[in-house]
Amino acid sequence: MKIAQVDSARGWRGGQNQVRLTAAGLTALGHEVMLACAAGGVLESRARDLGLAVAPLRFAGDLSPLAVAGLARLFRSWGPDVVHAHDPHAVSAALLAARWSGRPPVVASRRVDFRVRGRLSRWKYGACARVVAASGAIARVLEADGVGAAHLRVVHEGVPDRPPVPGGAEALRALGVPAGAPVVGNVAALVDHKDHATLVAAAALVLREMPHARFVIVGDGERRRAVERDIAAHGLHGRVLLAGFRRDLDALIPAFDVFCLSSRQEGLGTSVLDAMAFARPVVATTAGGIPEAVEDGVTGRLVAPGDAGGLALALRELLSRPEERRRLGEGGRRAFCERFTAQRMVERTLDVYRELA
């Protein structure tokens, strides 16, 4: 098949990694893939590093004439069997370009469990031939907001199965983590719905009883200063560490004793899947699609969003019980292999395309 993948983001978050994994996986299966993405963005660079075919475009919001025109030219000249748009701006551009260039079917991805608000948003998801939700929780939100169930398909996100790489202990020491200290790790953009305020409040409760522990928060974003203020307000400088954006997660995550995600809203959470791939026990909230990956007592522990006390209790229990950490980590690894590999995600996405081509 000839498949156009479209993503408008210039930066790099979990969604862009899913686009890259999808494009690379489809190419490996012998399909012809063209990735239309933001010119000069991180996705363009990382896709080229993998040898993927790239069409750089100038995206500028929901109604982006340059992007629409570029996509229309691509669709007319290249003739894709299906177009897969991975974010809201990409969906708008792909739909308009498809209408002006022979109407290849457009598939939209939805990776967040936010409500679909506004007439334009409802129109564009309704106009797509299929909408792929990254979790059942997202599909339920979409259906409640008017996207017909017949057009919805649930394809859980996936991450590559890979061995941990050396260097995690050294990376932690470089961040200021003492040798032998139990470590709670978090990997998430520093944005409002990830709710780092609750994570920092829980860390304060844990560190009262386990002062030798350390919390490492990996990621960057608009709320970095707010998180720094929360850390200072709780007197946790040097014990809750902001590591910023990192490219050595395959070393860092295996070095965490427990992985924690404190989100108030979450489509599924690919960082949770990374932790499960490395057999790390997970403590997370019940937000969005997280319970579809983390089964309480089997692959990790779940607490209500915003419950700093519950989060702290679950973290203290796991930090003090190495055998329980091992059991939950092994359970997470099994669930990952069965349901959340990148290969499985690509194959199920391809099933959606085949319905249309």
C-alpha positions as CSV (number, residue, x, y, z in Angstrom):
1,M,0.0,0.0,0.0
2,K,1.0,3.6,-0.4
3,I,0.3,5.4,2.9
4,A,0.8,9.1,3.7
5,Q,1.4,9.9,7.4
6,V,0.7,13.5,8.4
7,D,1.8,15.2,11.7
8,S,2.0,19.0,12.2
9,A,4.0,19.3,15.5
10,R,7.5,20.9,15.5
11,G,8.4,19.6,18.9
12,W,8.8,16.1,20.2
13,R,6.4,14.2,22.5
14,G,5.0,10.8,22.8
15,G,2.6,11.4,19.8
16,Q,5.5,12.1,17.5
17,N,7.3,9.0,18.6
18,Q,4.2,7.0,17.7
19,V,4.1,8.6,14.2
20,R,7.8,7.6,13.7
21,L,7.2,4.1,15.0
22,T,4.2,3.7,12.7
23,A,6.0,5.0,9.6
24,A,9.1,2.8,10.3
25,G,7.0,-0.3,11.1
26,L,4.9,0.0,7.9
27,T,8.1,0.6,5.8
28,A,9.6,-2.5,7.4
29,L,6.5,-4.5,6.3
30,G,7.1,-3.5,2.7
31,H,4.6,-0.6,2.3
32,E,5.5,2.7,0.6
33,V,5.2,5.4,3.2
34,M,5.6,9.2,2.9
35,L,5.8,11.2,6.1
36,A,4.4,14.8,5.7
37,C,5.6,16.7,8.8
38,A,6.6,20.2,10.0
39,A,9.6,21.5,8.1
40,G,12.5,21.9,10.4
41,G,10.8,20.0,13.3
42,V,12.2,17.3,15.4
43,L,10.1,14.6,13.7
44,E,11.5,15.5,10.3
45,S,15.1,15.1,11.6
46,R,14.5,11.8,13.4
47,A,12.5,10.4,10.5
48,R,15.4,11.2,8.1
49,D,17.8,9.5,10.5
50,L,15.8,6.3,10.0
51,G,15.9,6.7,6.2
52,L,12.2,7.4,6.0
53,A,10.7,9.3,3.0
54,V,9.8,12.8,4.3
55,A,7.8,15.7,2.8
56,P,8.4,18.8,4.9
57,L,5.5,21.3,5.0
58,R,4.7,24.6,6.7
59,F,2.0,24.0,9.2
60,A,0.4,27.1,10.9
61,G,-2.6,26.2,13.0
62,D,-5.9,24.5,12.1
63,L,-6.4,26.2,8.7
64,S,-2.9,26.3,7.2
65,P,-3.0,27.2,3.4
66,L,0.6,26.3,2.7
67,A,0.2,22.9,4.4
68,V,-3.1,22.2,2.6
69,A,-1.6,23.1,-0.8
70,G,1.5,21.0,-0.2
71,L,-0.5,18.0,0.9
72,A,-2.9,18.4,-2.1
73,R,0.1,18.4,-4.5
74,L,1.5,15.4,-2.7
75,F,-1.7,13.5,-2.9
76,R,-2.2,14.3,-6.6
77,S,1.3,13.4,-7.7
78,W,1.9,10.4,-5.4
79,G,-1.6,8.9,-5.1
80,P,-1.8,7.4,-1.6
81,D,-4.2,4.6,-0.9
82,V,-4.9,6.1,2.5
83,V,-3.9,9.2,4.5
84,H,-3.3,9.0,8.3
85,A,-3.4,12.3,10.1
86,H,-2.0,12.1,13.7
87,D,-3.0,15.4,15.4
88,P,-5.9,17.9,15.1
89,H,-4.1,20.4,12.8
90,A,-2.9,17.6,10.6
91,V,-6.5,16.2,10.4
92,S,-7.9,19.6,9.2
93,A,-5.1,20.0,6.5
94,A,-5.4,16.4,5.3
95,L,-9.2,16.5,5.0
96,L,-9.1,19.8,2.9
97,A,-6.2,18.5,0.8
98,A,-8.0,15.2,0.2
99,R,-11.1,17.0,-1.1
100,W,-9.0,18.9,-3.6
101,S,-7.0,16.0,-4.9
102,G,-9.1,12.9,-5.5
103,R,-10.4,12.2,-2.1
104,P,-8.1,9.5,-0.7
105,P,-9.6,8.2,2.6
106,V,-8.4,10.0,5.7
107,V,-7.8,8.2,9.0
108,A,-7.4,10.4,12.1
109,S,-5.6,9.4,15.3
110,R,-6.7,10.6,18.7
111,R,-4.3,10.1,21.6
112,V,-5.8,12.4,24.3
113,D,-8.9,11.9,26.4
114,F,-9.9,15.6,26.2
115,R,-13.4,16.4,25.0
116,V,-13.9,17.2,21.3
117,R,-15.1,20.8,21.6
118,G,-16.4,23.2,18.9
119,R,-18.1,22.7,15.6
120,L,-14.9,22.5,13.5
121,S,-13.4,19.7,15.7
122,R,-16.7,17.7,15.6
123,W,-16.9,18.2,11.9
124,K,-13.4,17.1,11.0
125,Y,-13.5,13.9,13.2
126,G,-16.9,13.1,11.8
127,A,-15.6,13.6,8.2
128,C,-12.8,11.1,8.6
129,A,-13.3,7.6,7.2
130,R,-12.0,6.2,10.4
131,V,-10.9,7.6,13.8
132,V,-8.2,5.5,15.6
133,A,-8.4,6.0,19.4
134,A,-5.3,5.1,21.4
135,S,-7.5,3.6,24.2
136,G,-11.0,2.6,24.9
137,A,-11.3,5.6,27.2
138,I,-10.6,7.9,24.3
139,A,-13.1,6.1,22.1
140,R,-15.8,6.6,24.7
141,V,-15.1,10.3,24.9
142,L,-15.2,10.5,21.1
143,E,-18.5,8.6,20.9
144,A,-20.0,10.8,23.6
145,D,-19.0,13.9,21.6
146,G,-20.7,12.6,18.4
147,V,-18.2,10.5,16.5
148,G,-20.1,7.5,15.2
149,A,-19.1,4.2,16.7
150,A,-19.0,2.6,13.2
151,H,-16.1,4.9,12.4
152,L,-14.2,4.3,15.6
153,R,-11.4,1.8,16.1
154,V,-9.3,1.2,19.2
155,V,-5.6,0.6,18.6
156,H,-3.5,0.8,21.7
157,E,-0.3,2.6,21.4
158,G,2.9,0.6,21.5
159,V,6.6,1.0,22.1
160,P,9.6,-1.0,20.8
161,D,10.7,-4.1,22.7
162,R,14.4,-3.4,23.4
163,P,17.0,-4.4,26.0
164,P,18.1,-1.8,28.6
165,V,21.4,-0.1,27.8
166,P,24.2,0.4,30.3
167,G,24.6,3.8,32.0
168,G,21.5,4.2,34.1
169,A,23.4,4.2,37.4
170,E,26.0,6.7,36.1
171,A,23.2,9.0,34.7
172,L,21.5,8.9,38.2
173,R,24.8,9.8,39.9
174,A,25.3,12.7,37.5
175,L,21.9,14.0,38.5
176,G,22.9,13.9,42.2
177,V,21.3,10.6,43.2
178,P,23.4,8.9,45.9
179,A,24.5,5.3,45.3
180,G,22.0,2.8,46.7
181,A,19.2,5.3,47.1
182,P,15.7,4.0,46.0
183,V,14.5,6.0,43.0
184,V,11.0,6.9,41.9
185,G,11.1,8.0,38.2
186,N,8.6,10.0,36.2
187,V,8.7,10.7,32.5
188,A,6.2,13.2,31.3
189,A,6.0,16.7,29.7
190,L,5.7,19.4,32.3
191,V,2.2,20.4,31.4
192,D,-1.0,20.9,33.4
193,H,-2.8,17.6,32.9
194,K,0.3,15.5,33.9
195,D,-0.3,17.0,37.4
196,H,3.2,17.1,38.8
197,A,1.9,19.2,41.7
198,T,0.3,16.0,43.1
199,L,3.5,14.0,42.4
200,V,5.6,16.5,44.3
201,A,3.1,16.6,47.2
202,A,3.3,12.7,47.3
203,A,7.1,12.9,47.2
204,A,7.0,15.1,50.3
205,L,4.9,12.5,52.2
206,V,7.2,9.6,51.1
207,L,10.4,11.5,52.0
208,R,9.2,12.2,55.5
209,E,9.4,8.4,56.2
210,M,12.1,7.5,53.6
211,P,14.5,10.5,53.5
212,H,17.1,8.5,51.6
213,A,14.8,8.0,48.6
214,R,15.0,10.3,45.5
215,F,12.4,11.3,42.9
216,V,13.6,12.0,39.3
217,I,11.3,13.9,36.9
218,V,12.3,13.6,33.3
219,G,10.7,16.1,30.8
220,D,10.3,19.7,30.1
221,G,7.4,22.1,29.3
222,E,5.5,25.2,30.2
223,R,5.0,24.3,33.9
224,R,8.7,23.8,34.7
225,R,8.9,26.9,36.9
226,A,5.7,26.0,38.6
227,V,7.1,22.5,39.4
228,E,10.3,24.2,40.6
229,R,8.3,26.4,43.0
230,D,6.4,23.3,44.3
231,I,9.7,21.6,45.0
232,A,11.0,24.6,46.8
233,A,7.8,25.1,48.8
234,H,8.0,21.5,50.1
235,G,11.7,21.9,50.9
236,L,12.6,19.1,48.5
237,H,15.6,20.6,46.7
238,G,18.1,17.9,46.0
239,R,15.6,15.1,46.7
240,V,13.2,15.8,43.9
241,L,15.3,16.3,40.8
242,L,14.3,17.8,37.5
243,A,16.3,16.1,34.8
244,G,14.8,18.0,31.8
245,F,14.4,16.5,28.4
246,R,16.6,13.4,28.0
247,R,17.5,11.1,25.1
248,D,18.9,8.3,27.4
249,L,15.6,6.9,28.6
250,D,16.6,3.4,27.7
251,A,19.3,3.7,30.4
252,L,17.4,5.8,32.9
253,I,14.0,3.9,33.1
254,P,15.6,0.5,33.9
255,A,17.5,2.3,36.8
256,F,14.3,3.4,38.4
257,D,13.0,1.2,41.3
258,V,9.4,2.4,40.7
259,F,7.9,4.3,37.8
260,C,5.1,6.9,38.7
261,L,2.6,8.7,36.5
262,S,0.4,11.2,38.3
263,S,-1.8,12.5,35.4
264,R,-5.3,13.9,35.8
265,Q,-6.0,13.1,32.1
266,E,-4.1,10.6,30.0
267,G,-5.0,8.9,26.7
268,L,-2.9,5.8,27.5
269,G,0.6,6.9,28.5
270,T,3.5,5.6,26.4
271,S,6.0,6.3,29.2
272,V,4.0,3.7,31.3
273,L,4.5,1.2,28.4
274,D,8.2,1.9,28.4
275,A,8.4,1.2,32.1
276,M,6.4,-2.1,31.6
277,A,8.8,-3.1,28.7
278,F,11.7,-2.8,31.1
279,A,9.8,-4.7,33.8
280,R,9.5,-1.7,36.1
281,P,6.6,-1.7,38.6
282,V,4.2,1.2,38.0
283,V,2.3,3.4,40.3
284,A,-0.2,5.6,38.4
285,T,-3.6,7.1,38.5
286,T,-6.9,5.8,37.1
287,A,-7.0,8.7,34.6
288,G,-8.2,8.0,31.0
289,G,-6.8,4.9,29.5
290,I,-4.1,4.1,32.1
291,P,-6.1,1.2,33.6
292,E,-6.1,-0.4,30.2
293,A,-2.4,-0.9,30.6
294,V,-1.9,-1.0,34.4
295,E,-3.9,-3.6,36.2
296,D,-4.0,-2.8,39.9
297,G,-2.2,-5.5,41.9
298,V,-1.1,-7.3,38.7
299,T,1.1,-5.0,36.7
300,G,1.3,-2.0,39.2
301,R,-0.8,0.0,41.6
302,L,-3.6,2.5,40.8
303,V,-4.9,5.4,42.8
304,A,-7.4,8.2,42.1
305,P,-6.2,11.3,40.2
306,G,-5.2,14.1,42.6
307,D,-4.8,11.8,45.6
308,A,-1.3,12.7,46.9
309,G,-1.8,10.6,50.0
310,G,-2.9,7.5,48.1
311,L,0.0,7.9,45.7
312,A,2.5,8.3,48.5
313,L,1.1,5.2,50.3
314,A,1.5,3.0,47.2
315,L,5.0,4.3,46.5
316,R,6.1,3.7,50.1
317,E,4.7,0.2,50.0
318,L,6.6,-0.7,46.8
319,L,9.8,1.0,47.8
320,S,9.9,-1.0,51.0
321,R,8.9,-4.4,49.4
322,P,11.5,-5.5,46.7
323,E,9.7,-8.8,46.1
324,E,6.4,-7.0,45.3
325,R,8.3,-4.7,43.0
326,R,9.7,-7.7,41.2
327,R,6.3,-9.4,40.9
328,L,4.5,-6.4,39.5
329,G,7.4,-5.6,37.2
330,E,7.3,-9.1,35.7
331,G,3.5,-8.8,35.4
332,G,3.9,-5.6,33.5
333,R,6.5,-7.1,31.2
334,R,4.1,-10.0,30.3
335,A,1.3,-7.5,29.6
336,F,3.6,-5.4,27.4
337,C,4.7,-8.4,25.3
338,E,1.1,-9.5,24.8
339,R,-0.6,-6.2,24.1
340,F,1.6,-3.1,23.8
341,T,4.5,-3.7,21.4
342,A,5.1,-1.3,18.6
343,Q,4.8,-4.2,16.2
344,R,1.3,-5.1,17.4
345,M,0.3,-1.4,17.1
346,V,1.5,-1.2,13.5
347,E,-0.3,-4.4,12.5
348,R,-3.6,-3.3,14.0
349,T,-3.2,0.1,12.4
350,L,-2.7,-1.6,9.1
351,D,-5.9,-3.6,9.6
352,V,-7.7,-0.2,9.7
353,Y,-6.2,0.9,6.5
354,R,-7.2,-2.4,4.8
355,E,-10.8,-1.7,5.6
356,L,-10.6,1.4,3.4
357,A,-8.2,0.6,0.6
